[in-house]
Amino acid sequence: EVQVVESGGGLVQPGGSLRLSCSASGFTLSSYTMHWVRQAPGKGLEFVSSISPDGDGTYYADSVKGRFTISRDSSKNTVHLQMSSLRVEDTAMYYCAKDVHSSWYLFDPWGQGTLVTVSS
Amino acid sequence: IVMTQSPATLSVSPGERATLSCRASQYIGINLGWYQQKPGQAPRLLIYGASTRATGIPARFSGSGSGTEFTLTISSLQSEDFAVYYCQQYNNWPTFGQGTNLEIK
């Protein structure tokens, strides 16, 4: 079964850092672009970041550029999202998702999400 | 690209047809997907390529459209279909619509 599972969320103060992880199973991680999408409480979906199959290409929404870093460890079938200089507006459920077809930028499946709360 | 969904809320009775709309601010061809999200759950891909059902999606879900105007139709609503539906374009940097809340009438 193709599956992704997120971890690493929690409560952090403004200006702090957090590292999210996405563990993949049931498929070859190095064959697909992997994505992070977030959803603020009661709000819609916002694309955050992507990493290419070979890890050489990384992409970020303007809202997180310069503060978030995406990386992958294919030997451990894991993708990470390092978040720094966190702001209250980064509070959201963060979903990891596999690309449908290598690099279509279409997302399936999604993990169950990990909640990040930025608050003092 | 800005994606605009209408209506924001749609009230339909079980067994009836539901029609949801999505408009792109510029041409996206058929690079359009639809997702379903139930409370407390992650989104699930229903449709891609504007009209192709994803694996395991029932035939009562259908998508249509191209260019800038798209429609998701649910032919006979089941109780499990009441949820929030999002469209997403992947013609370039991915963007989502704001969602349509499909509720029981």
HADDOCK unambig.tbl for C-alpha pairs under 7 A between the chains (distance, minus, plus):
assign (segid A and resid 44 and name CA) (segid B and resid 98 and name CA) 5.53 0.50 0.50
assign (segid A and resid 44 and name CA) (segid B and resid 99 and name CA) 6.73 0.50 0.50
assign (segid A and resid 45 and name CA) (segid B and resid 96 and name CA) 6.33 0.50 0.50
assign (segid A and resid 46 and name CA) (segid B and resid 96 and name CA) 6.98 0.50 0.50
assign (segid A and resid 47 and name CA) (segid B and resid 94 and name CA) 6.72 0.50 0.50
assign (segid A and resid 47 and name CA) (segid B and resid 95 and name CA) 6.85 0.50 0.50
assign (segid A and resid 104 and name CA) (segid B and resid 90 and name CA) 6.84 0.50 0.50
assign (segid A and resid 105 and name CA) (segid B and resid 90 and name CA) 5.77 0.50 0.50
assign (segid A and resid 105 and name CA) (segid B and resid 94 and name CA) 6.56 0.50 0.50
assign (segid A and resid 106 and name CA) (segid B and resid 90 and name CA) 6.45 0.50 0.50
assign (segid A and resid 108 and name CA) (segid B and resid 45 and name CA) 6.07 0.50 0.50
assign (segid A and resid 109 and name CA) (segid B and resid 44 and name CA) 6.93 0.50 0.50
assign (segid A and resid 110 and name CA) (segid B and resid 42 and name CA) 6.31 0.50 0.50
assign (segid A and resid 110 and name CA) (segid B and resid 43 and name CA) 6.82 0.50 0.50
assign (segid A and resid 111 and name CA) (segid B and resid 42 and name CA) 6.73 0.50 0.50
assign (segid A and resid 112 and name CA) (segid B and resid 41 and name CA) 6.62 0.50 0.50
assign (segid A and resid 112 and name CA) (segid B and resid 42 and name CA) 5.53 0.50 0.50
assign (segid A and resid 113 and name CA) (segid B and resid 42 and name CA) 6.97 0.50 0.50
